[in-house]
Amino acid sequence: MKRVLLTLSVLTLAAAPLTGVATAQSTTSSAFPSGYTRAQLDAVAPLLTDLKTLQSSRVDLAQGRVVVVGLSAVDRLTLLVRLRQANLPTGIVDYQVGAQAGTGSTGTAGTVTPAPAPATPTLPSTTTLTVKGSPLAPTLRPALGGPAAIRAGTATTWSFTLANSGRSPVTLSHGACDVRFEVISAAGEIVRPDPKDTLCTMQIVNTRVGAGETSEVQKVRWDGRGAGGQALPAGTYTLRAVFVGAGAYSPPATLTVTLTN
């Protein structure tokens, strides 16, 4: 009889729930209602770096998603590419416009990222620049460099460069006109769209970007005129350029310039 009671006691202890272990796991690995984990949510924050139209971001712990406010269409595309490269689900981000910033539940432990300085001028949500192929490696970061002011009617050039933060050199074989650009006014209007004449892409150029180095891919040229060749009024404009060649494309690079008469 004593042996039977002892056996029952052991079985009862074995069936007790391990509440302490379950609680410890829930902080990082268990999923929110959205199906995503906290580790996945936290991994999104570094991907928001350098998105110039981002107004704010937060973690919605009630639903288990990252809420971003104010991204333009181009910056959304950039973020989608970064999510895929990081092997994160694209649905983990909830995109909202500025008027929606105060809606929804953030949870008691939600985090808020300070908004970067607003871009000047305002970039439109549409673009005439098209991309195709696969995104460049995230270690290759584009930039535009050159004069900050130009005089109307004077042809001026800027350099489109790629900086390589990786440990290995990268060589791109591409067309001579594979850097495409457009010009945007302070009002957000695309006043000089990407032209469609790409005959010079038949010339092949080899661009080598060494590890830790920055190399020029191509120069872009603008004379302060609009799509029809008309002189544009003095003011602030933004050059926006992308590399699309060698079966790959880059995130957009922007530079603000002042046009004077």
LOTOR-849532 format. One line per 2 residues: number of its first residue (from 1); their letters; for each residue y, z negated, x of C-alpha. Coordinates in Angstrom, 1 decimal, decimal comma, padded with zeros to 4 digits, always signed. Example, Ala and Ser with C-alpha at 12.3 -4.5 7.8 and 13.67 -1.06 7.14 Angstrom:
2
1) as) -004,5:-007,8:+012,3 | -001,1:-007,1:+013,7
This chain:
261
1) mk) +000,0:+000,0:+000,0 | +002,4:-000,8:+002,8
3) rv) +001,6:+002,5:+004,5 | +002,6:+004,4:+001,3
5) ll) +006,0:+002,6:+001,0 | +006,8:+003,3:+004,6
7) tl) +006,1:+007,0:+004,2 | +008,4:+007,2:+001,1
9) sv) +011,2:+005,5:+003,0 | +011,0:+008,1:+005,8
11) lt) +011,1:+011,0:+003,4 | +014,1:+009,5:+001,6
13) la) +016,1:+009,3:+004,9 | +015,2:+012,8:+005,9
15) aa) +016,6:+014,1:+002,6 | +020,0:+012,5:+003,0
17) pl) +022,8:+015,2:+003,4 | +024,5:+015,6:+006,8
19) tg) +028,0:+015,3:+005,5 | +029,6:+014,7:+008,9
21) va) +028,2:+017,9:+010,3 | +029,3:+020,0:+007,3
23) ta) +032,8:+018,6:+007,6 | +033,1:+019,4:+011,3
25) qs) +032,0:+023,0:+010,7 | +034,4:+023,7:+007,8
27) tt) +037,4:+023,5:+010,1 | +036,7:+026,8:+011,9
29) ss) +033,7:+028,7:+010,7 | +033,4:+028,3:+007,0
31) af) +035,1:+030,9:+004,8 | +038,0:+030,6:+002,5
33) ps) +037,9:+032,2:-001,0 | +038,8:+035,5:+000,6
35) gy) +035,7:+035,3:+002,7 | +037,5:+035,1:+006,0
37) tr) +037,3:+032,2:+008,4 | +040,1:+030,1:+010,0
39) aq) +039,2:+031,6:+013,4 | +039,8:+035,1:+012,0
41) ld) +043,1:+034,0:+010,4 | +044,4:+032,5:+013,7
43) av) +043,4:+035,7:+015,6 | +045,9:+037,7:+013,6
45) ap) +049,0:+035,9:+015,0 | +048,9:+037,6:+018,5
47) ll) +048,7:+041,0:+016,9 | +052,1:+040,6:+015,3
49) td) +053,9:+040,7:+018,6 | +056,7:+043,3:+019,0
51) lk) +056,6:+044,5:+015,3 | +060,4:+044,9:+015,0
53) tl) +060,5:+045,1:+011,2 | +058,5:+041,9:+010,7
55) qs) +060,7:+039,3:+008,8 | +058,2:+036,4:+008,7
57) sr) +054,5:+035,6:+008,5 | +052,4:+032,7:+007,3
59) vd) +048,8:+031,6:+006,7 | +047,9:+031,2:+003,1
61) la) +045,2:+028,5:+003,2 | +044,7:+028,6:-000,6
63) qg) +043,4:+032,2:-000,5 | +042,6:+032,6:+003,2
65) rv) +044,8:+035,5:+004,2 | +047,7:+036,1:+006,5
67) vv) +050,9:+037,0:+004,6 | +053,4:+039,2:+006,5
69) vg) +056,8:+040,1:+005,1 | +059,0:+043,1:+005,7
71) ls) +056,8:+045,5:+007,8 | +057,8:+049,2:+007,7
73) av) +055,1:+051,9:+007,1 | +055,0:+052,6:+010,9
75) dr) +054,6:+048,9:+011,8 | +051,9:+048,6:+009,2
77) lt) +050,0:+051,4:+010,8 | +050,5:+049,8:+014,2
79) ll) +049,1:+046,5:+012,9 | +046,1:+048,2:+011,2
81) vr) +045,2:+049,8:+014,6 | +045,5:+046,4:+016,3
83) lr) +043,3:+044,8:+013,7 | +040,6:+047,4:+014,2
85) qa) +040,8:+047,1:+018,0 | +040,3:+043,4:+017,6
87) nl) +037,3:+043,9:+015,3 | +039,2:+042,1:+012,5
89) pt) +039,0:+043,2:+008,8 | +042,1:+045,1:+007,7
91) gi) +042,1:+043,2:+004,3 | +042,8:+039,9:+006,1
93) vd) +046,6:+040,8:+005,9 | +048,6:+040,6:+002,7
95) yq) +051,7:+042,8:+003,0 | +054,8:+041,7:+001,1
97) vg) +058,4:+042,9:+000,8 | +061,3:+040,5:+001,4
99) aq) +061,7:+039,6:-002,3 | +058,1:+038,4:-002,4
101) ag) +058,5:+036,0:+000,5 | +058,7:+032,9:-001,6
103) tg) +055,8:+033,7:-003,9 | +052,2:+032,6:-003,6
105) st) +050,6:+029,4:-002,2 | +050,7:+028,7:+001,5
107) gt) +048,5:+025,5:+001,5 | +049,5:+022,3:+003,2
109) ag) +048,6:+023,4:+006,7 | +050,2:+026,9:+006,5
111) tv) +052,1:+028,0:+009,6 | +055,3:+030,0:+009,7
113) tp) +056,2:+032,4:+012,5 | +060,0:+032,6:+013,2
115) ap) +061,4:+036,0:+012,2 | +062,5:+038,2:+015,1
117) ap) +066,0:+039,6:+015,2 | +066,5:+042,4:+012,7
119) at) +066,4:+045,9:+014,0 | +069,6:+047,9:+014,0
121) pt) +069,8:+050,3:+012,4 | +067,3:+049,7:+009,6
123) lp) +064,2:+051,9:+010,2 | +063,0:+053,8:+007,1
125) st) +059,5:+053,2:+005,7 | +058,8:+057,0:+006,0
127) tt) +058,5:+059,1:+009,1 | +058,2:+062,7:+010,1
129) lt) +056,0:+061,8:+013,1 | +052,3:+062,4:+012,5
131) vk) +049,5:+060,9:+014,5 | +045,9:+062,0:+014,9
133) gs) +042,9:+061,1:+017,0 | +042,2:+057,6:+018,2
135) pl) +044,7:+055,0:+019,2 | +045,5:+054,6:+022,9
137) ap) +044,0:+051,5:+024,7 | +046,1:+048,4:+023,8
139) tl) +046,8:+048,0:+027,6 | +049,0:+051,1:+027,4
141) rp) +052,4:+050,2:+025,9 | +055,0:+052,8:+025,2
143) al) +058,8:+052,6:+025,7 | +061,9:+054,7:+025,7
145) gg) +064,5:+054,4:+028,5 | +067,8:+056,0:+029,1
147) pa) +071,5:+056,1:+028,2 | +072,6:+053,6:+025,5
149) ai) +075,6:+055,9:+024,5 | +076,1:+059,7:+024,3
151) ra) +078,9:+062,0:+023,4 | +078,4:+064,4:+020,5
153) gt) +077,4:+067,9:+021,7 | +076,3:+066,7:+025,1
155) at) +072,6:+067,2:+025,7 | +071,1:+063,9:+026,9
157) tw) +067,6:+063,0:+028,0 | +065,5:+059,8:+027,7
159) sf) +062,2:+058,9:+029,3 | +059,1:+058,1:+027,3
161) tl) +056,9:+055,9:+029,5 | +053,6:+054,1:+029,3
163) an) +053,1:+050,7:+031,0 | +049,5:+049,9:+032,0
165) sg) +048,7:+046,2:+031,8 | +045,0:+046,8:+032,4
167) rs) +043,1:+046,5:+035,7 | +042,1:+050,2:+036,0
169) pv) +044,2:+053,3:+036,3 | +044,4:+055,7:+033,3
171) tl) +044,8:+059,5:+033,5 | +045,8:+061,5:+030,5
173) sh) +045,5:+065,3:+030,3 | +047,9:+066,4:+027,6
175) ga) +050,3:+069,1:+026,4 | +053,9:+069,3:+027,8
177) cd) +055,4:+068,5:+024,4 | +053,0:+065,8:+023,2
179) vr) +055,7:+063,3:+022,9 | +057,3:+063,8:+019,5
181) fe) +060,5:+062,1:+018,3 | +063,0:+061,8:+015,5
183) vi) +066,5:+060,3:+015,1 | +067,4:+057,8:+012,4
185) sa) +071,0:+056,9:+011,2 | +072,2:+053,3:+010,7
187) ag) +071,7:+053,9:+006,9 | +068,0:+054,5:+007,5
189) ei) +068,1:+058,3:+007,0 | +066,1:+060,6:+009,3
191) vr) +068,9:+062,9:+010,4 | +066,9:+064,8:+013,0
193) pd) +063,2:+065,1:+012,1 | +060,4:+066,0:+014,4
195) pk) +060,5:+069,8:+014,9 | +057,4:+071,8:+014,2
197) dt) +057,6:+074,1:+017,2 | +054,9:+072,9:+019,6
199) lc) +054,2:+076,1:+021,6 | +054,9:+074,3:+024,9
201) tm) +051,9:+072,0:+024,3 | +049,8:+074,9:+025,7
203) qi) +050,9:+073,8:+029,2 | +048,7:+071,0:+030,4
205) vn) +050,1:+068,0:+032,2 | +048,2:+065,2:+033,9
207) tr) +049,8:+061,7:+033,6 | +048,4:+058,9:+035,7
209) vg) +049,3:+055,3:+035,0 | +048,1:+053,0:+037,7
211) ag) +047,0:+049,4:+036,9 | +050,1:+047,3:+036,5
213) et) +052,4:+050,3:+036,7 | +054,7:+052,3:+034,4
215) se) +054,7:+056,1:+034,4 | +056,9:+058,7:+032,7
217) vq) +054,9:+060,8:+030,3 | +057,7:+063,1:+029,1
219) kv) +061,4:+063,3:+028,6 | +063,0:+063,8:+025,1
221) rw) +066,3:+065,6:+024,7 | +069,0:+065,2:+022,0
223) dg) +072,5:+066,5:+021,8 | +073,8:+064,4:+018,9
225) rg) +073,2:+067,0:+016,3 | +071,2:+067,0:+013,0
227) ag) +068,3:+069,1:+011,8 | +070,4:+072,1:+011,0
229) gq) +072,4:+072,0:+014,2 | +075,4:+070,3:+012,6
231) al) +077,4:+067,7:+014,5 | +076,6:+064,1:+013,3
233) pa) +079,3:+061,5:+012,8 | +079,9:+058,8:+015,4
235) gt) +077,9:+055,7:+014,9 | +074,6:+054,0:+015,8
237) yt) +071,4:+055,9:+015,8 | +067,8:+055,1:+016,7
239) lr) +065,4:+057,4:+018,6 | +061,8:+056,9:+017,6
241) av) +059,0:+058,5:+019,6 | +055,2:+058,6:+019,7
243) fv) +052,7:+060,2:+022,1 | +050,1:+062,3:+020,3
245) ga) +047,9:+064,1:+022,8 | +044,6:+064,1:+024,6
247) ga) +042,9:+063,2:+021,3 | +044,9:+059,9:+021,2
249) ys) +048,2:+058,5:+019,9 | +050,5:+055,6:+020,8
251) pp) +052,4:+053,1:+018,7 | +056,0:+054,2:+018,2
253) at) +058,7:+053,4:+020,8 | +062,3:+053,0:+019,7
255) lt) +065,7:+052,9:+021,4 | +069,1:+052,4:+019,8
257) vt) +072,0:+054,6:+021,1 | +075,7:+054,9:+020,2
259) lt) +077,0:+058,4:+019,4 | +080,7:+059,0:+020,1
261) n) +082,9:+062,0:+019,4
